[in-house]
Amino acid sequence: IAGVNIAPEEIKEALYGDFELADLTTGYFHMSEENNALKLEIQLKEGKERTVETENKFKEAVGKYVKSGFSLRIYNYRDFPYGMGLIYEQKFKYT
C-alpha cells in the first residue's frame, strides 16, 4: 500500500502485544486499501463495546507497526461485516 509492505503478522503483533487490547478483540481483522492507504477493520469480543478510548489505544498500537497513514474501524462483535467461519489454517488449542 503506497509502496509499503504491511504484513498481517504486524497487525497481529499490534493487537496481541498489549494484553489489555488482546483481551478486547476476537483476533479477526480485515485489511484492505482505501485512498492509497491501509484500511484496517477489527472485531471486538462479544460483550466488549467500542469506545473512543479503545479506538485510540488500537490506533496507537497499530501505529507502532504501520508507519504510513491508515484508517481504523472497530466493530462490535455482531456488527463485523466479514465472515467468521472456520479457518483451517488456524491452529486450535488441544485439551
Contacts in CASP RR format, 6 or more apart in sequence:
PFRMAT RR
TARGET T0000
AUTHOR 0000-0000-0000
METHOD contacts of the structure
MODEL  1
IAGVNIAPEEIKEALYGDFELADLTTGYFHMSEENNALKLEIQLKEGKER
TVETENKFKEAVGKYVKSGFSLRIYNYRDFPYGMGLIYEQKFKYT
1 33 0 8 1.000
1 36 0 8 1.000
1 37 0 8 1.000
1 38 0 8 1.000
1 68 0 8 1.000
2 36 0 8 1.000
2 37 0 8 1.000
2 68 0 8 1.000
2 69 0 8 1.000
4 67 0 8 1.000
4 68 0 8 1.000
6 31 0 8 1.000
6 38 0 8 1.000
6 65 0 8 1.000
6 66 0 8 1.000
6 68 0 8 1.000
8 31 0 8 1.000
10 65 0 8 1.000
10 66 0 8 1.000
11 29 0 8 1.000
11 31 0 8 1.000
11 40 0 8 1.000
11 62 0 8 1.000
11 65 0 8 1.000
11 66 0 8 1.000
12 27 0 8 1.000
13 65 0 8 1.000
14 21 0 8 1.000
14 58 0 8 1.000
14 61 0 8 1.000
14 62 0 8 1.000
14 63 0 8 1.000
14 64 0 8 1.000
14 65 0 8 1.000
14 66 0 8 1.000
15 21 0 8 1.000
15 22 0 8 1.000
15 25 0 8 1.000
15 27 0 8 1.000
15 29 0 8 1.000
15 42 0 8 1.000
15 58 0 8 1.000
15 61 0 8 1.000
16 22 0 8 1.000
17 61 0 8 1.000
18 57 0 8 1.000
18 61 0 8 1.000
20 57 0 8 1.000
21 54 0 8 1.000
21 57 0 8 1.000
21 58 0 8 1.000
21 61 0 8 1.000
23 45 0 8 1.000
24 44 0 8 1.000
24 45 0 8 1.000
24 48 0 8 1.000
24 54 0 8 1.000
25 42 0 8 1.000
25 43 0 8 1.000
25 44 0 8 1.000
25 45 0 8 1.000
26 43 0 8 1.000
26 44 0 8 1.000
26 45 0 8 1.000
26 77 0 8 1.000
26 84 0 8 1.000
27 42 0 8 1.000
27 43 0 8 1.000
28 42 0 8 1.000
28 43 0 8 1.000
28 80 0 8 1.000
28 82 0 8 1.000
28 83 0 8 1.000
28 84 0 8 1.000
29 40 0 8 1.000
29 41 0 8 1.000
29 42 0 8 1.000
29 43 0 8 1.000
30 40 0 8 1.000
30 41 0 8 1.000
30 82 0 8 1.000
31 38 0 8 1.000
31 39 0 8 1.000
31 40 0 8 1.000
32 38 0 8 1.000
32 39 0 8 1.000
32 41 0 8 1.000
33 39 0 8 1.000
34 71 0 8 1.000
37 68 0 8 1.000
37 69 0 8 1.000
37 70 0 8 1.000
37 71 0 8 1.000
38 66 0 8 1.000
38 68 0 8 1.000
38 69 0 8 1.000
38 70 0 8 1.000
38 71 0 8 1.000
39 70 0 8 1.000
39 71 0 8 1.000
39 73 0 8 1.000
40 62 0 8 1.000
40 66 0 8 1.000
40 70 0 8 1.000
40 71 0 8 1.000
40 72 0 8 1.000
40 73 0 8 1.000
41 72 0 8 1.000
41 73 0 8 1.000
41 74 0 8 1.000
41 75 0 8 1.000
41 80 0 8 1.000
41 81 0 8 1.000
41 82 0 8 1.000
42 58 0 8 1.000
42 72 0 8 1.000
42 73 0 8 1.000
42 74 0 8 1.000
42 75 0 8 1.000
43 75 0 8 1.000
43 77 0 8 1.000
43 80 0 8 1.000
43 82 0 8 1.000
43 84 0 8 1.000
44 50 0 8 1.000
44 54 0 8 1.000
44 74 0 8 1.000
44 75 0 8 1.000
44 76 0 8 1.000
44 77 0 8 1.000
45 77 0 8 1.000
46 77 0 8 1.000
46 78 0 8 1.000
47 76 0 8 1.000
47 77 0 8 1.000
48 54 0 8 1.000
48 76 0 8 1.000
48 77 0 8 1.000
49 76 0 8 1.000
50 74 0 8 1.000
50 75 0 8 1.000
50 76 0 8 1.000
54 74 0 8 1.000
55 72 0 8 1.000
55 74 0 8 1.000
58 72 0 8 1.000
58 74 0 8 1.000
59 72 0 8 1.000
62 70 0 8 1.000
62 72 0 8 1.000
63 70 0 8 1.000
75 81 0 8 1.000
END
